[in-house]
Amino acid sequence: MIDPSIGYAEQLRRRADALATLCVHAGEPPGADGSLDPPIVMSSAFAFESAEHAARAFRGEDDAWIYGRWGNPTVSALEAKLAALEGAAAACATASGMAAISGAVLATCEAGDHVVAPRSMYAESARLFRERLPKLGIQTTFVDGDAGAYAAAMTPRTRILYVETPSNPTLGVTDVGAIAALARGAAARPLVVVDGTFATPFAQAPLAHGADLVVHSMTKGIGGHGDVIGGAVVGGAELVGAVRDTVIKGFGGVLSPLSAWLVARGLRTFALRQERACATAAALAAHLAAHPRVVRVHHPSLSSHPGHAVAARQMFAYGALLSFEVGSGDDALARGRAVLESLRVATHAVSLGDVRTLVVHPASTTHSTMPPETRHLAGIADGLLRVSCGLEGTADLIADFDRALG
């Protein structure tokens, strides 16, 4: 996927060019009145032409709009754009990324089923698998992110092989094709569900490597402006339909029309934003890797990264996020916080994928809900800082981190 012979900047330019037209036009033909942007349809209910028209709609024989929780024209336009970007048959927009993740699991699992998931992952996803799903009779085995570990953990009751790649916050890379091959070879044929939030559709296409579903927090790089919360589940029509029935109609995890409009607006500049942010991340990672006060840098662009070869094979870009470790031993926690508090251009805030560069200290914030021993098993060091590169000048960011490290 990543061709070193053409240079990384050219790789990013070509990927941006390949997606640019879809970002602007997919799901958004001009309206009947000539309007270029889809309207924000705020109606909670829709009128029927007749009693028979309503009956057909409720029987599924007519695609008429019925009720805002079941479907909405603005949300539907966004879903068409998302499906096009992922090369999928269907997409379901949800109220948040966690609504997408929990909906994908609850639509396909029942009591007695089993999930295999990575140790290094978004902390609230980990809580879902570790604390919430067992109350419903769904158990999870946590493993390192390689195919051998997944294979060893599988049982006849395994229903989902859950993958987060690159992982949060250590940027671990999992071979989606290898996990999909495991699933195809198993008698129970578990589903492969990939959280692609860190990569976004710009950097990775999990469905092309055999995944069944891709989940996203659209709050992040897809929305891209830090002004909206949303999630998405993308994949085959039947599976996505089951998720929609569960999480949207059943549990009410509905994305508002205004939020859908904001995400769609953000997606029009998605390719350009990601091209710039991915280039900055690679440059910053290379600079920090050579810094004497940095212990370790996690970014798939680095040849020292254990997932570098897999990333080069399955990704279009190495992504806009990186993490790095400062300090060691007992002073790591304090050292990480000190660097964080010394930044002046990058912003200390949770979330990622914003136009601003955001930096967070996972051990004391986003991953503080993980038991310390679990956090350390996942490779999340006390002095680790996660960086989501935005659209500031690359030189300005490098100077900011140099000043903070000094």
C-alpha positions, 0 to 999 in steps of 0.5 A: 500500500505504501510505496517508499519509492515515490516518497511519503509526501507523494504517497499522501498527495495521491491518497488525498487525490483519490478520495477528494471527489468522494469527500465533496460529492458522495451522498450530496447531489444538488437538491430539487431546488438547486441547493448544493448543501443538503438541508438540515431536516429537523422534523421528528415525523413525516407525513404520509400520502394515504393510509395505504402509503403508511401501511406500505412504509411500515411493512418495509415496502416503501422507503418513505420517511416515517419517524426521526429515530428510524431515519432522516434525510440529512443523516442518510446523506451522511451515511451514503458519503461514509459508505462511499469512503469505506467502499462499503454497501451500507453505513449507519451513523450513531450518536457517538463512537461508543454507540457504534462500538456497543451497537456492533457488539450487541447486534451480533452477540448474545449471552454465552458468546465470547469476544477476543479483543486487544489489550491496548485499546481505547479505555472506554471500549476496554471498559465495555468489554471488561465490565459491562458486557459480562453483566449480559453474559458476554465474555472477553479475552484480552490479547496482544494484537498479533494473529497468533494470540487471537488464534490461541484465545478463540473458542467455539463460542467466539463471535467477534474478533475485535481489532483496534488498529492503530491502537489507542494510545500506543499505535500498535498495528494489527494485521487485519488480513491475518485476523480475517483469515483466522475468522474464515478458517474457524467453524463458528466464523466469528465476525471481524470488527475493526475500530478504524478511528485512529486511521480513518478511511484516509489511511486504511480500508479494513473491509478490503482486507476482509473485515466484516464491520468497521466502527468509527468515532466520527467525533475525531478525524472524520468530523475533524473540527472538534465541534460534533459528537458522532459514530458510525458502523460501516460494512455489508447491508445485512450486518449494518441493517442489524446494527441499525435495528439494534442501536438506532431503533432499539436503543435510541442511539440516534445522531441528530440531523444537525450533527450529521450536517456538521460531520458531512461538512467536515468530510468535504475537507477530509482528504486535505486535512488528513494529508497535512496532519499525516505529513506532520505526524511523520515529521514530528515522530522522526524528530522526537525519535532523535531527541535525547530526552525522549525514551521511545516514540510510537508511530508506524512510519518509524522503521523501529516500530514493530508494526511498521512492515504490516502498516506499510502493507495494509495502510495508505498512510501512517496516520496523524497520531503518535505517542512518545515516552519521557522519563523512566521509573518513579519520575515518569509520571511527573516528567510526562505531566511537566512536558505536557504543561510546558507546551504552548502551541499544542493544546492539552485536551482529550479527543483527537482528529481536530484541526488543533494539535491535541496532547494528552497524558493517558495514564492520568486521564483517558486510560486512568480507568484501567487498572495499573497492571492492565495499563502496563500490560497494554504498554501504556507507560506512566510517562507516555504522551499521546499527540494528535497532529492538527493543521498548525505549521510543522516547524512551529510544532517541532519547536514547541515540543523541543521547548517543552522537552527542554 
